[in-house]
Amino acid sequence: MNLEKFVKKRPYLFWSTRNYKNLSTAVILENTLNYGDFSDVKELVKSIGPKESAKIFRIQLRKARSNYRPEVAHYFQLYFKKYAV
């Protein structure tokens, strides 16, 4: 599934914009991990790939400012450590 279709099917994750074509993979991943349910997460990670998803996630966490809620960051650190080896 391409990412634009993924986003269009889930407007509840991207309420701040209707310009779905210009969303980066990092923004799509961040919103999905923060606000999506587990089926959303599984579909996106499958589409991007677990290693690439983990790479983007880890880069986002290293930034001075992260938009991940602490419990979400903790969970997905463990998740990617196990499944994106």
Number of C-alpha atoms within 10 A of each C-alpha: 10 9 18 15 11 16 19 15 10 13 13 13 20 18 9 8 10 12 10 16 11 10 15 11 14 15 14 18 21 20 17 22 24 17 16 16 11 11 9 16 17 15 13 23 19 13 15 16 14 18 16 13 20 22 14 16 20 15 11 17 14 9 9 6 8 13 13 18 10 9 10 13 18 11 12 18 15 11 13 17 12 9 11 15 8
